[in-house]
Amino acid sequence: MAALPSLALRRSLLAGLLCLPAASMALSTADITASTASPDCLTYRVVGICYWLFCTPYGCQVRTSTKVRHYIPDAVVSSYANTGENPWRDVRSFSPANAKAQSGGASTAGNSHESPALRFKNADVIGHPGGWAFSQFAGQSGYTCAGAGTAFMPHLLSTLDTLAWRYGIPEAVYPESLTPGRREVGSQTASDLWGNLYPRSGFVQQTDDYKAAAVIAQRAGDIVTRRGQVHVYQPLLADKQDGYWPAGELKENDAETGKWQELTPTAAATCAVFPHQETQLQAEQSDFAWALWRPYSCCERAGQIFLGSVDTEGAER
């Protein structure tokens, strides 16, 4: 069971959250850390009971523990136009421009009748730095699970993923890239299509810069939450253990697999999935960043042998 933080600490966390920058500006690690104090993103709830076999030299007995589910901010996903200018200023040195990865931006002639602009954005997926602060905040709710992220760990730096990110090789010829309506952020039928997930490169057809950045962030999150992808990256995944069910693959349009908390150009105290109807403020420097929150379930170990669990809805896991 996580220890409860002091009243002063809780107040400082909430004060930090409320004081996050409201306009587009470079993010600091302190800004990101303060953002973890979000009950909406945490979504803590009790979901079932776990059964354990506890044995001593005098015999064995079945013990139980509570099964909980909540979201954890595993990573910060930045989506930005100018290579080497990650909006999270403390990690800019991770992905500087190099001979094979330079410049960026949008392709448009500025004509009102022109087709959607072709935009390019870099993407970085880096372990969320707010682990300690999050543990203190989440611990107020009860027992908490461990996430897959490690603070400041680079999971994807698009400047190192040149072939896939800048040329779409080989995903440009995947069925997901060539089949309309497949793997899309939003949908054409619902009139909220933000863009195609494939090919998972830095180029996207979208006139709205915020939506373009969101699609790029979704692509980056999609890559790092899967193994064996044709990209240069480090998977952001934990292994299942007795009494511990980590987040799986991130899926577009599905909050049950992950949700996003905007960090810049505005600092949000809530999480959402793409597409969403919340106010979408454009960034002056065309740089955006979100915290990626992922769902985990776990229960406190109460014995040597895990016998199974039963969810409150009646489904066994």
Backbone bond lengths (Angstrom), bond angles and torsions (degrees), N, CA, C in turn:
res aa  C-N    CA-C-N  psi(-1)  N-CA   C-N-CA  omega(-1)  CA-C   N-CA-C  phi
1 M - - - 1.470 - - 1.524 108.80 -
2 A 1.322 116.31 127.38 1.459 119.84 -179.36 1.519 110.44 -70.56
3 A 1.322 115.94 142.88 1.464 120.78 179.88 1.515 110.65 -72.93
4 L 1.311 115.92 145.92 1.455 120.30 178.49 1.520 109.95 -75.33
5 P 1.347 117.83 134.56 1.451 120.56 177.82 1.518 110.76 -74.39
6 S 1.299 116.10 160.13 1.454 120.60 178.77 1.520 110.58 -68.99
7 L 1.327 115.95 159.31 1.458 120.78 178.42 1.520 110.47 -59.73
8 A 1.334 116.83 -39.11 1.464 120.40 -179.42 1.521 110.85 -63.53
9 L 1.338 116.51 -39.86 1.456 120.00 179.75 1.518 110.72 -65.74
10 R 1.336 116.50 -44.46 1.460 119.11 179.39 1.525 111.40 -60.77
11 R 1.314 115.19 -40.49 1.472 118.45 179.05 1.520 111.37 -65.39
12 S 1.323 116.60 -38.78 1.465 119.36 -178.93 1.511 111.04 -68.26
13 L 1.344 116.81 -36.51 1.465 119.91 178.12 1.524 110.73 -64.57
14 L 1.327 116.08 -47.12 1.458 119.88 -179.45 1.516 111.59 -66.31
15 A 1.324 116.33 -37.55 1.461 119.47 178.36 1.515 110.27 -64.87
16 G 1.325 115.84 -38.65 1.459 119.26 178.40 1.514 111.34 -64.33
17 L 1.330 116.22 -39.19 1.449 120.15 178.78 1.518 111.37 -63.31
18 L 1.323 115.79 -44.34 1.460 119.28 -178.33 1.519 112.36 -68.84
19 C 1.332 116.80 -22.41 1.453 120.47 -177.37 1.520 113.00 -95.53
20 L 1.320 117.66 8.34 1.462 119.67 177.72 1.523 109.29 -62.79
21 P 1.339 118.63 150.66 1.452 121.32 -176.65 1.513 111.74 -62.14
22 A 1.302 116.11 136.34 1.460 121.15 -179.40 1.510 111.74 -93.03
23 A 1.299 118.35 -13.44 1.456 121.10 179.90 1.513 109.17 -117.24
24 S 1.332 115.40 166.48 1.450 120.57 -178.00 1.518 110.99 -62.45
25 M 1.338 116.14 123.35 1.446 121.23 176.61 1.517 107.70 -164.38
26 A 1.338 116.16 167.04 1.449 119.86 -179.14 1.519 110.52 -63.79
27 L 1.320 115.42 138.45 1.453 121.34 178.52 1.518 110.71 -84.25
28 S 1.305 116.04 147.83 1.455 120.86 171.72 1.524 108.12 -112.65
29 T 1.311 116.01 163.86 1.461 120.37 176.90 1.523 110.79 -61.97
30 A 1.329 117.13 -36.10 1.465 120.91 178.45 1.526 111.09 -62.95
31 D 1.341 116.89 -40.68 1.463 121.03 177.44 1.526 110.66 -58.23
32 I 1.320 115.50 -47.77 1.457 121.35 -175.96 1.521 110.67 -66.97
33 T 1.320 116.09 -41.52 1.460 120.58 179.83 1.527 111.05 -61.16
34 A 1.324 117.02 -42.92 1.467 120.73 -179.29 1.518 112.36 -63.75
35 S 1.323 117.01 -27.77 1.466 120.89 -175.91 1.517 113.34 -69.00
36 T 1.338 117.96 -11.70 1.467 119.79 -177.95 1.522 112.92 -70.67
37 A 1.336 117.56 -15.48 1.466 121.00 -179.30 1.517 110.56 -80.52
38 S 1.320 116.14 65.76 1.461 121.64 -176.40 1.523 110.80 -127.79
39 P 1.327 118.95 102.09 1.469 120.66 177.65 1.520 112.65 -59.40
40 D 1.336 116.99 -34.22 1.457 120.72 -179.11 1.528 110.75 -64.64
41 C 1.319 117.05 -41.63 1.463 119.99 179.98 1.525 111.01 -74.67
42 L 1.329 117.52 -36.22 1.463 121.76 -179.19 1.527 111.89 -61.73
43 T 1.326 117.42 -48.98 1.469 123.89 179.84 1.533 111.11 47.14
44 Y 1.289 116.15 58.71 1.472 121.67 -177.45 1.526 110.05 -79.47
45 R 1.339 116.42 133.13 1.459 119.30 175.31 1.525 111.15 -155.62
46 V 1.310 115.40 153.43 1.464 122.08 174.42 1.522 107.36 -85.70
47 V 1.334 117.12 128.95 1.461 120.03 -173.57 1.523 113.70 -120.10
48 G 1.334 118.55 -6.99 1.456 117.59 -179.31 1.513 113.17 172.93
49 I 1.332 114.71 -162.06 1.463 122.78 -177.93 1.523 109.12 -131.84
50 C 1.331 116.38 139.57 1.461 122.04 174.96 1.529 109.26 -107.64
51 Y 1.324 115.14 146.69 1.458 121.44 -179.47 1.525 109.85 -116.28
52 W 1.338 115.12 132.37 1.464 121.82 -178.42 1.521 109.98 -128.78
53 L 1.322 115.40 147.91 1.449 120.55 173.67 1.525 107.89 -99.72
54 F 1.322 115.35 116.57 1.467 121.49 -178.48 1.528 108.81 -108.95
55 C 1.318 115.20 121.65 1.456 119.31 -175.40 1.527 111.70 -121.74
56 T 1.313 115.25 144.74 1.466 123.91 174.10 1.529 106.73 -132.10
57 P 1.329 117.62 172.91 1.477 119.21 176.67 1.528 113.14 -59.03
58 Y 1.321 117.43 -13.00 1.459 121.03 -176.83 1.525 113.37 -101.17
59 G 1.352 116.38 -0.54 1.449 118.95 178.69 1.527 112.02 138.45
60 C 1.319 114.89 -178.65 1.475 120.93 -176.91 1.523 110.18 -123.93
61 Q 1.308 115.41 153.86 1.447 121.76 175.95 1.523 109.51 -148.37
62 V 1.319 115.43 157.00 1.467 120.96 178.92 1.524 108.72 -91.99
63 R 1.304 115.40 127.85 1.455 121.37 176.51 1.530 109.49 -117.09
64 T 1.305 115.18 158.28 1.466 119.97 -179.74 1.517 110.85 -123.10
65 S 1.324 115.11 157.38 1.465 121.62 172.66 1.516 107.97 -145.16
66 T 1.302 115.49 157.43 1.465 120.89 -176.59 1.521 111.30 -78.52
67 K 1.303 115.75 135.85 1.459 121.99 177.08 1.526 108.62 -97.33
68 V 1.325 116.52 126.72 1.461 120.76 -177.70 1.531 109.95 -121.22
69 R 1.311 114.14 161.12 1.464 120.80 177.02 1.520 108.35 -138.45
70 H 1.323 115.69 133.95 1.462 119.62 175.59 1.526 109.26 -158.92
71 Y 1.317 114.69 168.01 1.464 120.80 -179.70 1.527 109.51 -96.23
72 I 1.326 115.07 151.42 1.459 122.26 -179.70 1.532 108.61 -130.77
73 P 1.336 118.37 136.23 1.473 120.08 176.25 1.533 110.08 -77.55
74 D 1.314 115.51 94.16 1.468 120.69 -174.80 1.522 113.20 -76.03
75 A 1.332 116.94 -36.08 1.464 118.78 -171.90 1.517 111.59 -152.75
76 V 1.318 114.66 160.34 1.461 122.87 170.06 1.525 106.67 -104.88
77 V 1.316 116.17 123.63 1.464 121.35 -179.39 1.525 108.21 -110.41
78 S 1.313 115.54 115.42 1.471 121.19 -179.80 1.519 109.62 -103.76
79 S 1.317 116.08 139.68 1.464 122.98 179.64 1.522 106.75 -133.15
80 Y 1.344 116.35 109.78 1.464 119.17 -170.08 1.530 110.98 -145.88
81 A 1.330 114.65 153.41 1.464 121.06 -172.24 1.522 113.46 -81.54
82 N 1.301 117.39 -45.23 1.462 121.28 -172.01 1.527 111.44 -88.40
83 T 1.303 115.80 114.76 1.457 121.41 -177.66 1.519 111.09 -57.11
84 G 1.334 115.36 133.06 1.457 120.73 -179.12 1.507 114.26 87.21
85 E 1.342 118.33 1.07 1.463 121.39 -176.41 1.526 111.60 -121.12
86 N 1.311 115.67 52.71 1.461 121.07 173.62 1.531 108.71 -53.65
87 P 1.333 118.96 132.59 1.472 119.77 -179.09 1.529 113.03 -63.24
88 W 1.321 118.19 -21.86 1.461 122.12 173.21 1.524 106.89 -82.84
89 R 1.305 116.02 95.95 1.455 121.22 -167.89 1.529 114.16 -63.76
90 D 1.332 117.05 -25.11 1.458 119.78 -176.61 1.524 113.73 -74.46
91 V 1.334 117.63 -10.59 1.467 119.61 -179.76 1.533 111.95 -120.91
92 R 1.326 117.22 14.07 1.466 119.35 -179.50 1.524 112.59 -59.17
93 S 1.324 116.56 -30.50 1.465 119.75 -178.91 1.523 112.48 -68.21
94 F 1.341 117.56 -13.58 1.459 120.44 179.45 1.526 112.22 -70.03
95 S 1.324 117.05 -31.42 1.467 119.88 -172.63 1.527 111.83 -136.82
96 P 1.317 117.93 64.43 1.464 120.37 177.62 1.532 110.77 -74.21
97 A 1.306 115.71 161.36 1.465 119.79 174.80 1.521 108.70 -62.35
98 N 1.338 115.89 145.68 1.456 120.46 176.89 1.519 109.83 -139.47
99 A 1.295 117.97 -178.34 1.463 121.63 -174.35 1.518 112.65 -60.48
100 K 1.328 117.27 -27.56 1.464 120.81 -177.40 1.527 112.95 -104.45
101 A 1.316 117.01 -1.91 1.461 120.58 -179.33 1.521 109.09 -143.94
102 Q 1.344 115.06 95.88 1.453 120.72 -179.30 1.520 110.09 -133.05
103 S 1.314 116.32 158.88 1.465 126.00 175.27 1.525 112.72 52.81
104 G 1.341 116.14 -165.39 1.455 123.16 -177.03 1.510 109.12 164.88
105 G 1.334 118.59 -160.97 1.455 120.91 176.82 1.503 113.43 114.79
106 A 1.358 115.77 -157.37 1.461 122.11 -175.96 1.517 110.45 -123.77
107 S 1.330 115.69 151.20 1.459 121.61 178.03 1.517 109.29 -108.29
108 T 1.342 116.46 111.03 1.456 121.14 -179.40 1.518 109.99 -157.93
109 A 1.310 115.40 143.72 1.460 120.39 178.43 1.516 111.77 -91.65
110 G 1.330 117.02 -4.47 1.457 120.94 177.94 1.510 113.99 81.58
111 N 1.330 119.16 12.33 1.456 121.29 179.15 1.520 110.68 -85.53
112 S 1.315 117.03 139.02 1.457 120.56 -176.12 1.528 112.05 -67.13
113 H 1.378 116.96 -24.32 1.448 119.78 -177.23 1.523 113.01 -94.99
114 E 1.323 116.43 4.13 1.452 120.41 -173.17 1.526 112.25 -74.56
115 S 1.330 116.91 155.06 1.453 122.99 179.56 1.530 109.48 -68.08
116 P 1.351 117.20 164.98 1.471 119.74 -178.84 1.523 112.46 -50.20
117 A 1.305 114.74 138.38 1.461 120.93 -177.47 1.520 110.93 -67.44
118 L 1.309 115.14 145.46 1.451 121.57 174.04 1.521 106.88 -91.51
119 R 1.313 115.89 115.65 1.453 120.86 -177.47 1.522 110.13 -111.88
120 F 1.320 113.99 147.87 1.463 120.22 175.14 1.521 108.97 -121.76
121 K 1.321 115.12 136.86 1.452 120.35 175.92 1.521 110.60 -139.84
122 N 1.310 114.47 142.29 1.449 120.96 169.62 1.523 108.24 -78.17
123 A 1.310 116.37 162.47 1.465 120.71 176.23 1.521 109.59 -144.08
124 D 1.320 115.54 134.95 1.458 122.21 174.37 1.523 108.35 -125.69
125 V 1.308 116.00 134.65 1.462 121.53 173.71 1.515 106.87 -118.13
126 I 1.323 116.02 112.31 1.465 121.80 -173.45 1.527 109.36 -129.66
127 G 1.325 116.14 138.96 1.456 121.30 -177.94 1.520 112.94 -51.81
128 H 1.318 115.95 134.04 1.465 121.74 -177.29 1.526 110.27 -64.37
129 P 1.339 118.30 133.02 1.472 120.99 -176.77 1.516 114.79 -83.63
130 G 1.324 118.14 -3.45 1.465 120.52 -172.04 1.505 115.54 -93.49
131 G 1.343 118.42 25.87 1.456 120.99 -175.23 1.515 114.62 -57.18
132 W 1.329 117.87 -47.67 1.458 120.80 -177.74 1.524 110.58 -65.64
133 A 1.326 116.80 -47.89 1.462 120.48 -179.42 1.526 110.83 -62.22
134 F 1.341 116.04 -38.78 1.462 119.67 178.34 1.525 110.92 -64.51
135 S 1.320 117.19 -41.93 1.456 120.80 179.90 1.527 111.07 -60.30
136 Q 1.340 116.12 -40.74 1.462 120.16 178.35 1.524 110.84 -65.69
137 F 1.322 116.22 -41.56 1.463 120.43 -179.40 1.524 111.41 -69.98
138 A 1.328 116.86 -49.92 1.465 120.95 -177.17 1.523 111.62 -67.27
139 G 1.334 116.70 -30.18 1.449 120.60 -178.62 1.513 113.82 -62.02
140 Q 1.321 117.42 -18.47 1.460 120.44 177.00 1.527 111.42 -64.87
141 S 1.321 116.39 -23.59 1.464 120.90 -177.70 1.524 112.50 -85.11
142 G 1.336 117.31 -22.31 1.454 120.82 -178.01 1.515 111.39 138.47
143 Y 1.304 115.48 -152.89 1.461 121.00 -179.93 1.526 109.03 -62.93
144 T 1.346 117.00 138.54 1.461 120.48 -177.37 1.519 111.68 -124.69
145 C 1.325 115.07 154.94 1.462 122.45 -179.01 1.531 110.52 -93.24
146 A 1.305 115.24 161.79 1.464 121.34 174.88 1.525 109.13 -92.30
147 G 1.321 116.34 146.35 1.453 121.07 177.92 1.521 111.75 -97.74
148 A 1.330 115.61 -179.74 1.465 120.80 -179.41 1.520 112.21 -91.76
149 G 1.317 117.14 -15.85 1.457 120.60 -174.06 1.516 113.53 -82.02
150 T 1.334 115.33 150.05 1.455 123.68 172.34 1.516 107.63 -122.77
151 A 1.316 117.31 131.25 1.467 121.15 -175.68 1.522 111.77 -51.87
152 F 1.327 114.95 130.21 1.467 124.63 174.97 1.537 114.10 68.06
153 M 1.319 117.73 9.19 1.464 120.19 177.74 1.530 110.01 -76.72
154 P 1.354 118.92 120.66 1.469 120.30 177.19 1.533 110.31 -74.42
155 H 1.312 116.22 123.14 1.463 120.61 176.81 1.528 111.57 -104.04
156 L 1.312 116.21 -30.00 1.464 120.94 174.81 1.518 108.43 -151.53
157 L 1.323 115.95 125.76 1.461 123.19 172.61 1.514 105.82 -125.00
158 S 1.320 117.08 108.25 1.466 119.69 -171.79 1.521 113.24 -63.11
159 T 1.336 117.92 -21.15 1.468 119.36 178.18 1.525 111.50 -68.13
160 L 1.318 117.25 -18.02 1.468 121.23 177.85 1.524 112.16 -98.21
161 D 1.322 115.84 -3.85 1.472 121.92 -175.79 1.528 109.73 -111.83
162 T 1.327 116.00 50.02 1.465 122.41 -166.88 1.523 114.00 -58.22
163 L 1.321 118.87 -53.52 1.467 121.23 -175.10 1.523 111.46 -59.36
164 A 1.298 117.22 -47.53 1.457 120.61 -176.86 1.520 111.87 -75.10
165 W 1.352 117.08 -41.17 1.457 119.63 -171.98 1.521 113.04 -80.82
166 R 1.317 117.61 -34.46 1.464 119.65 -176.30 1.527 113.73 -101.92
167 Y 1.327 117.06 -19.23 1.465 119.76 -177.93 1.527 113.46 -121.87
168 G 1.335 117.20 -6.25 1.460 120.09 178.10 1.508 113.82 66.73
169 I 1.318 117.80 24.57 1.467 121.75 -178.25 1.534 108.84 -95.17
170 P 1.351 117.61 125.54 1.467 129.25 1.21 1.531 113.63 -100.18
171 E 1.321 118.99 6.99 1.461 120.71 -168.68 1.519 114.47 -68.73
172 A 1.326 117.99 -14.46 1.465 120.37 180.00 1.524 112.04 -62.88
173 V 1.334 117.18 -20.36 1.469 120.44 -179.70 1.523 111.83 -110.17
174 Y 1.319 117.61 11.20 1.462 120.41 175.82 1.525 109.70 -70.77
175 P 1.332 118.28 151.06 1.470 121.00 176.63 1.523 112.52 -55.18
176 E 1.338 117.18 -35.35 1.466 120.27 179.72 1.523 111.72 -63.44
177 S 1.338 116.95 -27.98 1.463 120.84 -179.98 1.515 111.94 -83.26
178 L 1.313 116.86 -27.60 1.469 121.33 -172.72 1.526 113.34 -99.94
179 T 1.330 117.60 -9.49 1.461 120.64 -176.20 1.518 110.83 -104.86
180 P 1.336 118.85 111.58 1.465 121.12 179.23 1.530 111.37 -59.66
181 G 1.325 116.17 139.74 1.452 120.96 178.67 1.509 115.28 85.57
182 R 1.321 117.12 -0.50 1.461 120.25 -178.83 1.521 110.65 -104.68
183 R 1.312 116.94 130.10 1.455 122.92 179.76 1.531 111.09 53.46
184 E 1.311 116.40 69.17 1.460 122.25 180.00 1.530 110.98 -120.36
185 V 1.314 116.16 147.34 1.459 121.98 173.55 1.526 106.55 -87.63
186 G 1.333 115.86 105.22 1.447 120.12 -169.33 1.521 109.01 89.98
187 S 1.327 116.46 -165.23 1.466 119.40 178.11 1.521 110.37 -154.32
188 Q 1.318 114.39 150.08 1.460 120.25 179.48 1.522 110.50 -67.17
189 T 1.326 117.51 -39.16 1.464 120.89 -177.35 1.524 112.05 -65.63
190 A 1.335 117.15 -31.58 1.462 120.35 179.20 1.522 112.31 -89.43
191 S 1.323 116.66 2.70 1.468 123.32 179.07 1.528 112.50 58.59
192 D 1.337 116.29 33.41 1.464 119.67 177.35 1.530 110.86 -134.57
193 L 1.320 116.30 34.21 1.455 120.37 -179.12 1.524 110.20 -72.67
194 W 1.337 116.03 120.87 1.458 120.77 178.06 1.520 112.11 -96.91
195 G 1.318 116.99 -26.50 1.454 119.00 179.21 1.512 112.27 160.87
196 N 1.325 115.40 169.50 1.462 122.13 178.90 1.522 110.58 -85.68
197 L 1.318 115.54 142.57 1.451 119.18 178.28 1.532 111.13 -75.01
198 Y 1.323 116.35 -36.43 1.466 121.79 178.56 1.518 110.85 -106.15
199 P 1.324 117.83 150.71 1.464 125.88 -6.80 1.524 110.68 -69.59
200 R 1.308 116.23 145.99 1.463 120.49 -177.49 1.532 109.39 -81.83
201 S 1.308 113.08 72.94 1.463 121.41 179.96 1.519 108.49 -123.25
202 G 1.341 116.92 -174.44 1.450 121.14 -177.61 1.514 114.88 -87.53
203 F 1.328 118.14 -0.87 1.457 121.45 -178.74 1.527 110.77 -102.10
204 V 1.339 115.70 135.77 1.455 120.32 178.91 1.523 109.32 -147.14
205 Q 1.335 115.82 141.06 1.469 121.91 176.49 1.522 108.43 -88.81
206 Q 1.317 117.05 106.72 1.470 120.75 -177.72 1.529 108.77 -166.07
207 T 1.330 116.17 126.44 1.459 119.90 -179.98 1.534 112.21 -75.60
208 D 1.318 116.75 -26.45 1.461 121.41 -177.59 1.526 109.39 -91.05
209 D 1.317 116.76 121.14 1.459 120.85 -174.37 1.519 112.28 -66.52
210 Y 1.339 117.53 -38.36 1.461 120.54 178.70 1.519 110.56 -61.90
211 K 1.332 116.42 -46.69 1.464 120.34 -178.55 1.529 110.97 -65.75
212 A 1.317 116.02 -37.44 1.468 119.81 177.41 1.521 110.13 -61.96
213 A 1.340 116.79 -44.90 1.462 120.80 179.72 1.521 110.96 -64.02
214 A 1.332 117.00 -37.87 1.463 120.53 179.73 1.524 111.29 -65.28
215 V 1.316 116.97 -40.96 1.469 120.52 177.80 1.527 110.22 -62.40
216 I 1.324 116.38 -41.75 1.465 120.26 178.92 1.531 110.16 -63.93
217 A 1.331 117.36 -41.65 1.461 120.92 178.11 1.528 110.53 -62.43
218 Q 1.339 116.45 -41.54 1.466 120.26 178.66 1.528 110.49 -62.86
219 R 1.320 117.17 -39.75 1.466 120.90 177.74 1.523 110.59 -61.94
220 A 1.324 115.96 -45.79 1.465 119.89 -178.97 1.524 110.90 -63.14
221 G 1.337 116.10 -42.92 1.456 119.84 177.45 1.512 112.37 -64.17
222 D 1.316 116.25 -35.97 1.459 121.53 178.75 1.530 110.77 -62.58
223 I 1.309 116.19 -40.77 1.469 121.08 -178.30 1.517 111.20 -66.22
224 V 1.327 116.87 -52.18 1.466 119.83 -170.66 1.524 113.41 -73.29
225 T 1.335 118.14 -14.36 1.461 119.66 178.59 1.526 111.92 -97.50
226 R 1.317 115.88 20.45 1.464 122.41 175.22 1.521 109.38 -135.59
227 R 1.293 115.76 153.96 1.458 120.53 177.36 1.531 109.73 -100.96
228 G 1.326 116.24 155.03 1.450 121.64 173.57 1.515 115.83 70.36
229 Q 1.329 118.45 28.42 1.456 121.50 178.76 1.537 110.01 -85.47
230 V 1.335 116.13 153.44 1.467 120.24 -177.73 1.529 110.38 -83.78
231 H 1.297 115.77 59.74 1.452 123.60 179.78 1.523 108.66 -141.18
232 V 1.321 115.34 161.71 1.455 120.62 173.87 1.523 106.81 -91.45
233 Y 1.331 117.28 107.04 1.456 120.90 -173.76 1.516 110.06 -164.97
234 Q 1.326 115.20 170.22 1.462 123.35 175.01 1.522 107.30 -119.25
235 P 1.346 118.88 120.44 1.469 119.91 -177.55 1.526 112.59 -57.59
236 L 1.316 114.95 142.92 1.467 122.68 177.40 1.528 107.08 -106.10
237 L 1.321 115.57 73.07 1.455 121.56 -174.28 1.526 109.60 -141.57
238 A 1.314 116.04 146.93 1.459 122.12 173.83 1.526 108.36 -112.01
239 D 1.310 116.71 157.30 1.461 121.60 179.78 1.520 110.71 -90.50
240 K 1.315 115.25 142.14 1.458 121.13 177.87 1.516 109.82 -67.72
241 Q 1.319 116.55 139.78 1.453 122.70 177.93 1.519 108.95 -136.03
242 D 1.321 116.02 171.40 1.462 119.28 177.03 1.525 109.97 -58.78
243 G 1.305 115.89 122.31 1.456 120.50 179.46 1.510 114.92 75.64
244 Y 1.315 116.73 17.07 1.474 120.66 -177.70 1.517 109.43 -144.28
245 W 1.337 116.28 120.37 1.454 122.23 -178.98 1.526 108.75 -120.14
246 P 1.325 118.15 99.75 1.468 120.44 -176.56 1.522 112.07 -77.57
247 A 1.316 115.15 166.08 1.466 121.12 176.67 1.520 109.69 -63.69
248 G 1.325 115.89 146.42 1.455 121.51 178.96 1.513 111.68 -102.45
249 E 1.315 116.67 -138.63 1.457 121.69 -177.49 1.527 111.08 -75.32
250 L 1.307 116.03 133.58 1.466 121.27 174.22 1.524 108.62 -71.39
251 K 1.324 116.17 134.23 1.465 120.69 179.85 1.530 109.22 -126.38
252 E 1.302 115.23 136.67 1.455 120.41 -179.10 1.529 110.62 -62.57
253 N 1.317 116.11 147.16 1.466 124.10 176.60 1.534 113.16 65.93
254 D 1.318 118.91 14.64 1.459 121.23 -173.08 1.525 110.67 -130.45
255 A 1.331 116.33 103.14 1.466 120.73 -178.78 1.515 112.30 -68.11
256 E 1.325 118.17 -19.34 1.458 121.07 -179.91 1.524 111.81 -70.66
257 T 1.317 118.10 -11.75 1.469 121.19 179.11 1.526 112.15 -109.79
258 G 1.319 117.50 -12.01 1.451 120.59 179.81 1.518 110.78 160.32
259 K 1.333 116.01 153.44 1.453 120.15 178.50 1.522 109.06 -145.52
260 W 1.337 115.06 165.04 1.453 121.69 -168.43 1.523 111.92 -117.11
261 Q 1.329 114.90 136.42 1.464 121.72 174.30 1.527 107.94 -114.93
262 E 1.306 116.75 116.57 1.463 120.18 -178.09 1.531 110.22 -68.58
263 L 1.318 115.10 132.84 1.465 121.93 178.08 1.522 112.23 -107.40
264 T 1.321 116.64 -34.80 1.464 122.38 176.43 1.524 108.13 -157.69
265 P 1.342 118.08 140.44 1.459 128.32 20.57 1.527 115.28 -81.70
266 T 1.341 118.37 -13.41 1.459 119.90 173.35 1.520 108.77 -119.97
267 A 1.318 116.30 152.45 1.452 121.36 178.62 1.521 108.40 -98.67
268 A 1.326 116.23 112.24 1.457 121.02 -176.33 1.522 110.78 -97.56
269 A 1.326 115.89 144.97 1.468 121.32 175.84 1.518 111.08 -97.27
270 T 1.342 116.45 3.90 1.457 121.58 -178.60 1.526 109.92 -127.68
271 C 1.325 115.08 167.45 1.466 121.24 178.59 1.525 109.98 -117.71
272 A 1.315 115.97 155.53 1.460 121.94 179.66 1.519 108.68 -152.65
273 V 1.321 115.93 170.78 1.457 121.01 172.30 1.520 107.76 -109.78
274 F 1.315 116.07 158.43 1.468 120.76 174.16 1.532 108.03 -90.00
275 P 1.357 118.21 135.84 1.465 127.56 -2.92 1.526 110.88 -81.18
276 H 1.334 116.16 160.24 1.448 120.83 176.68 1.517 109.06 -143.67
277 Q 1.330 115.36 166.92 1.467 120.94 -175.13 1.523 112.95 -100.35
278 E 1.346 116.79 -0.40 1.455 118.64 -179.97 1.530 110.63 -62.58
279 T 1.331 116.18 160.16 1.459 121.15 179.33 1.529 110.36 -57.51
280 Q 1.312 115.61 131.44 1.460 121.44 -177.39 1.530 108.67 -115.44
281 L 1.321 115.06 95.45 1.457 121.02 -178.42 1.523 109.79 -84.49
282 Q 1.330 116.46 131.35 1.462 120.49 179.50 1.527 110.29 -75.98
283 A 1.318 115.54 147.38 1.462 121.24 179.41 1.521 109.75 -91.59
284 E 1.321 116.55 135.83 1.463 120.71 -177.80 1.527 112.12 -62.14
285 Q 1.319 117.33 -35.98 1.454 121.19 -178.65 1.529 111.75 -100.53
286 S 1.332 116.79 13.45 1.462 121.83 179.53 1.526 111.98 58.43
287 D 1.342 115.58 36.57 1.465 119.33 178.54 1.524 109.65 -125.36
288 F 1.304 115.27 134.54 1.456 122.32 -174.68 1.528 108.98 -133.79
289 A 1.327 115.38 156.55 1.461 119.61 176.24 1.520 109.70 -152.27
290 W 1.316 114.86 142.98 1.461 122.63 177.49 1.521 110.03 -133.31
291 A 1.318 116.21 152.17 1.460 121.17 167.71 1.520 106.98 -92.26
292 L 1.322 116.00 131.31 1.459 121.08 178.33 1.527 108.61 -96.01
293 W 1.340 115.73 112.80 1.469 122.42 178.93 1.522 108.66 -98.03
294 R 1.340 115.66 133.11 1.465 120.59 -176.58 1.526 110.81 -125.45
295 P 1.349 117.55 147.29 1.470 121.01 -175.13 1.532 113.28 -85.79
296 Y 1.324 115.97 135.47 1.459 122.58 177.64 1.526 109.24 -131.97
297 S 1.317 116.06 146.89 1.455 121.71 174.08 1.524 107.86 -124.51
298 C 1.337 116.20 144.72 1.455 119.43 179.98 1.514 109.61 -163.70
299 C 1.331 115.53 168.01 1.454 121.20 173.10 1.522 108.35 -144.81
300 E 1.296 116.04 151.17 1.458 121.44 -178.38 1.524 110.11 -68.71
301 R 1.335 116.43 135.13 1.468 120.45 179.65 1.523 109.73 -64.89
302 A 1.341 115.83 129.07 1.457 120.48 -178.40 1.530 112.03 -127.27
303 G 1.324 116.39 13.82 1.456 120.51 -179.43 1.505 111.04 -175.04
304 Q 1.329 116.42 178.69 1.460 119.87 -178.40 1.531 113.11 -81.74
305 I 1.313 116.47 -29.82 1.471 120.29 -174.95 1.526 109.70 -122.06
306 F 1.320 115.07 128.10 1.466 120.89 178.83 1.523 108.65 -84.12
307 L 1.316 117.23 123.74 1.459 121.92 -177.40 1.524 113.36 -96.67
308 G 1.333 117.57 -19.01 1.456 121.05 -179.29 1.519 111.07 136.54
309 S 1.310 115.33 -178.58 1.455 120.25 179.41 1.518 110.41 -142.89
310 V 1.305 115.38 157.53 1.456 121.55 176.17 1.523 107.88 -129.31
311 D 1.317 116.25 126.81 1.459 120.59 178.34 1.517 109.98 -78.76
312 T 1.308 115.93 155.19 1.463 120.17 -179.34 1.515 111.80 -63.23
313 E 1.341 116.19 -25.59 1.460 119.64 178.66 1.525 111.25 -77.93
314 G 1.350 116.35 -6.56 1.453 119.71 177.96 1.515 113.93 101.56
315 A 1.330 117.07 -4.84 1.463 119.71 -178.97 1.524 109.68 -90.37
316 E 1.318 116.15 130.64 1.450 120.79 178.39 1.512 110.70 -86.15
317 R 1.334 115.67 149.20 1.458 121.17 179.90 1.505 109.89 -135.40
